[in-house]
């Protein structure tokens, strides 16, 4: 699954020597005392990763769902949601954990804009548990997070999609490239635009700037899937650069129809 001859910014390594591991454990213990683990849904302190009350509230997306974007649907006889029936997509398929509303919406907002980076490992573990078999079935050989513009990255201090991608890559021993796909347009927030404006806004928004990805099956990671324009734009550029098939995983997704 791993192609070791390729040069990416992160490739899972063998376990380091015992001394650095011990130091890292000590630091983790100190940090856990200073910054206790909090539930990524309600924000309360918990040692369970997510408190049981919130775990019971989360409704994972299951069938019936769109066979392309994975949005939940009410009609079991339909294969695709309205968006996927009326618009061409440049990725193969994708899934999300939850619908973007209520507690999930709040959690993603805290993760993105309130420096709750610690939620990244939780989301990665949930994606791994739910879709690890799909990643293997898709024969993914490279994971790429959707990049932020330099302006947004500098202002926020981190890319939330990158945090998830790196955790997922380490868990599955798949290379992760965090600096090959670059956002070359500082696009406007998609939620402020109409459908047509969204597509124009993201046209040629990304550029691949690293080694050849000929034949790679790529997994894109993002936080939210709405209309799919962001994933489409990135997939278009990756296929232009030689990528074979492009899939995606996100934390949440808009309601389907």
LOPA-456517 format. One record per residue (C-alpha): x, y, z; residue in one letter. Coordinates in steps of 0.1 Angstrom, whole numbers. Example, Ala and Ser with C-alpha at 12.3 -4.5 7.8 and 13.67 -1.06 7.14 Angstrom:
px;py;pz;vexdo
123;-45;78;A
137;-11;71;S
end
This chain:
px;py;pz;vexdo
0;0;0;X
29;24;8;X
51;35;-21;X
84;43;-3;X
101;57;-34;X
78;88;-33;X
88;120;-14;X
61;133;8;X
61;156;39;X
50;128;62;X
55;91;58;X
49;67;88;X
81;58;103;X
93;28;124;X
89;32;162;X
116;56;175;X
141;48;202;X
129;42;238;X
143;75;252;X
122;98;230;X
91;77;236;X
96;80;274;X
100;118;271;X
69;121;249;X
49;101;275;X
61;124;303;X
51;154;283;X
17;139;274;X
11;133;311;X
20;169;320;X
-2;183;293;X
-31;161;304;X
-29;177;338;X
-27;212;325;X
-53;206;297;X
-77;178;307;X
-94;159;279;X
-128;173;271;X
-157;158;253;X
-155;170;216;X
-193;174;215;X
-203;192;248;X
-169;204;260;X
-171;188;295;X
-141;172;310;X
-141;134;305;X
-116;105;304;X
-137;86;279;X
-128;106;248;X
-165;114;244;X
-190;114;273;X
-216;86;272;X
-245;111;270;X
-231;127;239;X
-222;93;224;X
-258;83;225;X
-269;116;208;X
-247;111;178;X
-265;95;148;X
-240;80;123;X
-249;82;87;X
-260;48;74;X
-281;34;45;X
-300;46;26;X
-274;72;14;X
-262;86;-19;X
-239;62;-37;X
-216;91;-47;X
-214;117;-19;X
-228;96;9;X
-256;121;20;X
-284;104;39;X
-316;100;19;X
-352;90;28;X
-360;72;-5;X
-344;38;-5;X
-352;33;-42;X
-329;62;-53;X
-292;57;-59;X
-281;94;-59;X
-291;126;-41;X
-305;155;-60;X
-271;173;-62;X
-253;142;-75;X
-281;135;-101;X
-277;170;-115;X
-240;178;-112;X
-209;159;-124;X
-184;151;-98;X
-147;144;-103;X
-142;122;-73;X
-152;85;-72;X
-170;83;-39;X
-170;96;-3;X
-184;92;32;X
-190;114;62;X
-197;105;99;X
-226;127;107;X
-251;153;93;X
-238;188;99;X
-263;200;125;X
-269;205;162;X
-241;191;184;X
-220;180;155;X
-221;215;140;X
-210;230;173;X
-182;205;177;X
-168;212;142;X
-170;249;149;X
-150;246;181;X
-125;223;163;X
-119;249;135;X
-121;282;151;X
-115;278;189;X
-82;259;188;X
-96;226;199;X
-69;207;181;X
-72;178;205;X
-105;169;188;X
-86;159;157;X
-75;125;170;X
-111;118;181;X
-125;125;146;X
-97;105;130;X
-105;75;153;X
-142;77;144;X
-134;78;107;X
-110;48;111;X
-136;28;131;X
-164;36;106;X
-146;36;73;X
-113;18;77;X
-125;-11;56;X
-136;13;29;X
-101;28;28;X
-86;-6;23;X
-112;-15;-3;X
-105;17;-22;X
-67;7;-22;X
-57;42;-9;X
-20;48;-14;X
-19;85;-4;X
-38;107;20;X
-41;145;14;X
-59;171;36;X
-77;199;19;X
-53;229;24;X
-62;263;37;X
-50;295;20;X
-18;309;35;X
-37;338;49;X
-62;315;67;X
-35;291;78;X
-14;319;93;X
-45;334;111;X
-58;301;125;X
-24;286;132;X
-33;251;120;X
-52;232;93;X
-80;211;110;X
-81;187;80;X
-44;181;83;X
-47;171;120;X
-72;144;110;X
-52;132;79;X
-20;128;98;X
-37;108;126;X
-55;86;101;X
-23;80;81;X
-3;69;111;X
-31;46;122;X
-33;29;87;X
3;32;77;X
-5;52;46;X
17;82;35;X
2;116;41;X
12;146;20;X
6;179;37;X
24;203;14;X
18;190;-22;X
-16;204;-28;X
-17;241;-24;X
-46;265;-24;X
-36;292;-48;X
-68;313;-45;X
-79;329;-12;X
-116;319;-19;X
-146;334;-2;X
-165;313;23;X
-188;289;3;X
-218;294;26;X
-221;331;14;X
-225;321;-22;X
-250;307;-46;X
-245;273;-63;X
-231;289;-95;X
-209;313;-75;X
-195;284;-55;X
-183;266;-86;X
-167;298;-100;X
-152;306;-66;X
-133;273;-65;X
-123;270;-101;X
-86;264;-104;X
-83;270;-66;X
-57;243;-61;X
-24;234;-76;X
-2;202;-71;X
34;212;-66;X
52;180;-55;X
64;147;-69;X
46;127;-94;X
14;110;-82;X
9;89;-113;X
-13;59;-105;X
-20;69;-69;X
-54;63;-53;X
-59;93;-32;X
-80;100;-1;X
-90;136;5;X
-97;147;41;X
-119;177;50;X
-141;188;78;X
-174;195;61;X
-189;184;28;X
-217;207;15;X
-221;208;-23;X
-188;190;-31;X
-173;219;-50;X
-142;220;-28;X
-136;182;-32;X
-143;184;-69;X
-118;212;-74;X
-91;194;-55;X
-99;161;-73;X
-97;178;-107;X
-62;191;-100;X
-50;158;-85;X
-62;139;-116;X
-46;165;-138;X
-13;157;-120;X
-17;120;-126;X
-37;107;-97;X
-58;76;-106;X
-88;77;-84;X
-99;102;-57;X
-121;95;-27;X
-130;116;3;X
-139;114;40;X
-153;143;61;X
-165;147;96;X
-199;160;86;X
-221;166;55;X
-252;186;46;X
-286;170;46;X
-294;152;14;X
-327;150;-5;X
end
